[in-house]
Amino acid sequence: MVKVNDQDFIEVDYTGRLEDGTVFDTTLENVAKENNIYNPNMKLKPAVVCVGQGQLVSGLDKDFVGKEVGQDLKVNLEAQNAFGKRDIKRMRIVPMNDFKQHKVQPRPGLEIDIDGERGIVSKVAGGRVIVNFNHPLAGRNISYSYKINRVVLDASEQIKAFLNTSMKIREDAMNIEIVDGKKAVVKLPNALPAGLGEILGKKIASLVKLDSVEFALDRKE
């Protein structure tokens, strides 16, 4: 019997549902197809996450601790433990000129990105556009059914999963070498911003139980 601890890396399949049973997210292809949310351009597969690192919604993340590998499990989450409560302060008025400068015609329902924040246009009135920066499921109670397939122990797989989830770096774009079981050298196609590599390396090293994690530019011959 294997139980999950905080900061374990786990492979997990999950399906998220609204209170009325509507599926809004899943790692399972058959569930996506059955609920008409399947996208053939997105390959569905189990998620590999580090428990306690906020890589999934907080209520689900916390529920992993102490659970057994291989069990079919379910957790009901109130809004504050899921995608948060709706916050009126996250409704902003954006001048129409900002959209014109980027040659974008705003309309209700349009998803936009402003300074790294994703929002949805909720109303267009005159020269002003009201943008909602709350998560689309903010204020909603949800549930997750899930199954922890295994605890991931391989350091290379752990590092790839963490960088993919946290930094959106494709796993096939990373080349990782573990040296003497103590150090990882992560080769990437593009250099990380100054200072980020050192901070990120220390963080990952503590999670994957290595002395150090270093980043290098992968120079293809």
C-alpha positions, 0 to 999 in steps of 0.5 A: 500500500503506497500513500502520497506525501506532500512534495511527492511527484505523482501521475494522476488522471482526473475529471472535473465536473460542475454541480450539475454534472457538466464535465469542464476538464479531464485527462481521459480521452474517452470521457472528453469524447463522451462529453463533447469536449474532445479536441483532436489537436490536444493530446490527453494524458495523465498529469504529472504534478508535484503535490503541494506546489499549486500545479492544480486547484488548491482543494484537489492538490491538498486532497492528494496527501495521504491517499492511496495509489490506485484508488478511485477517489472523489472530492467536492470543492467549494469555490474558494478551494477551486477557482476562487470566489468572484471578485468585483475588483477583477472587473476592469474598464479598458479604453477602446483605443487600447484595442484599436492599437492592436487592431482587435475588435472587442466583442462579448466573450472574446478572450484577451491577454493584457500584461500576462493576465487572461480575461474575457470581454463581458460588455462593450459600451461606447468607448469603454470595454469591460473585461472580466479577469476572474477565472471563468469558473470563479464562484462555482462549486465543483468536484473532481473524480481522480485516480493516482496511478503511481508515485513518480521517482525518476528525477528526469521525469520529475524535472520535465513534468515540473518545467512543463507544468510551471513554465510551459516548456515542452517535454520533448524540447528538454534534454536532461542528464543526471550526473552521479545521481547528484546533479542534473543538467537541463539543456533547453533550446532557449536561454532562461531570463537572467537570474531565473535559472538559478532560482528555478534550479534551487527550487527544483533541486529541493523538490527532486532531492538532488544537490543541484539543477543547472540549465544550459543552452542546447546547441544542436550540431 
